[in-house]
Amino acid sequence: MSMDLEVRHLRLVLAVAELGSLTRAGDRLHLTQSALSHQLRDIESRLGAALFLRVGKRLLLTPAGERLLASAREVLDRLDRTETEIRQMAPDRAGLIRLSTECYTCYHWLPPLLAKYRPGFPRVDVQIDVGATHRPLERMLAGKLELAIVSSPVRDRRLTVRPLFDDELVVIASPDHRFARQTHVKLADIREETLFVYPPREESRVLQNVLLPAGAAPARVEEVQLTEAITELVRAGLGIAILAPWAVRPLVESGAIAARPLTARGLKRQWSAVMPKDLAEVDYLREFVDLMARHAPNQSLRRAVGGSRRIARRTGT
């Protein structure tokens, strides 16, 4: 018996099953609803079985459709892996890595990595997309990023997650500030302060997820785009900020600013590299992630915070 199904048919069934709508599936496959409906009827005619039932506005799989969907996923996954492996066999391959992060401070340790990476992959273009900082995963799923550095949970099965490093957000203040004489900063202490945050304040995770729920709203919140501007305002005693210590390590170690943990337990995060599942084994992308893991700023974190705590203890607090 001849093979009646083609790869395009499998992609169609997968799209309709995942999206539950001919319109949305058509958008993904760049087909009109009419063309998609015609192809679906053609597949069902070839197989002699209905694959979907319409329930309200959604298309639900029949038992035959469930069976075909399972095979479609297996076949398409294998084809994608084979294509990736073949591309990796090509000599002197070129590539593109569009990268973004969930936090502006992460951009501080990326430039030295690029200098280490480029000699091994001179034809791979690494582009940093600062505009995607607040929505990196959305941009990735839209096909506009190959790599994201995030600290929020990732639960989408289309993405691969690799842990990179842990860090701890700290309060930074002027050396003359009362916080510099404390071993840590209590949440209630923030109520009397001006807090500098990256814009927009509605997306500041510390402000929205930690301070406000605890009833520790700052007396004033000011949005400042650049880390350098924030640290200058803090040095001048005009307010405080809550940042990763490795982003301000030279200033902390020189004594230009003080860094203290937020609460006695600290405010810890885990950072991960996220990439589309079908790109996770591409060698030039994998090597870039390996490089990030090897040169992650966790050691800088320990030195900066450790130095701040020792300074506070020497002042008798």
Helices and strands as residue ranges (DSSP letters): H 7-19, H 22-29, H 33-47, E 52-55, E 58-61, H 63-89, E 95-101, G 104-109, H 110-117, E 124-128, G 130-132, H 136-141, E 147-150, E 159-173, G 178-181, G 187-192, E 194-197, G 201-203, H 205-206, I 207-211, E 220-223, H 227-235, E 240-243, G 245-247, H 249-254, E 258-261, E 267-276, G 277-279, H 283-294, H 298-314
